Amino acid sequence: MKDFSKFEKKIEVNFKNKNLLIQAFTHRSYLNENPSLKLEHNERLEFLGDAVLELATTEYLYEKYPDKNEGEMTSLRAALVNAIILSSVAKDMGMEDFLLLSKGEKKDTGKARQYILANTFEALIGSIYIDQNYEVCLGFLEKFLFPRLQEIIDKKLWIDAKSLLQERAQEVVGVTPIYKLIKDWGPDHAKNFVVGVYFNDDLIAEGQGNSKQEAEQNSAREALKAKNWQD
C-alpha cells in the first residue's frame, strides 16, 4: 500500500479516518484485482465531491466577482471544473502517484487517465468534506484549484470560442465558419486531432486537441487571434 501520509502533508490535511483518503484514490478496477481490500471504490465519494465542488466554486465566484452576471459566472465555473483543468491540478499535486488502479488501467495514460484523475480529485473533495468539514474543503480549493481562475480569465478560456467566432465572422465578413478535420493520429484511447477552421475555402487557423470538439474550440480561438477579434 502507498504511503498516504506523504499526500496528507502535501495538502496539509490530517485525516481522522485514513480509509476515507485511501478510498478517494481507489478505482473500481483496483478492487477487481484486490478483493481482500476492505474498502469501497471512489465513485460515491466522487458524486458527493462533485456537488461540494460546484457549491464552493459558485460561492467563490459570487464573492470574488461582484461585477459578473449569472451567465459569465456560469461560464467561468464550467471552464474551471472541467476534466482538463481538474486533471491538470491533480497532476500538479502529485495525485497520479497515489492512484490505486488495476494493472490494465495503469498502462493507459491517455484520455482515460485524464478522466480518472479528474474523478479522483472530486472524490478527494468528498472525502475531505466527510472527514473534516466544508470550510476545510474551501481552504483546500482556494489553495490548489481557484488560482487557476486567473489563467482562465487571462486566456479567455471561459468564452465559447466557436460561438464568438461565428458571431464575429457573420457580422464582419458575412460568412459562417466551417470546421474540417485535417489529420488525426494515435491509438483510440489517446487520439490527437488537428482541425482547421475555414471561411469559405480559406483556411484561417488550425487547432489541436484530444477530441474533435477540443480541437475545434482551439482552432476557433486561434482564428479569433488571427483576426484580432478577441475582445
Beta strands, then each sheet from edge to edge (+ up, - down):
strand 1: 178-185
strand 2: 192-199
strand 3: 202-209
sheet 1: 1+ 2- 3+
end
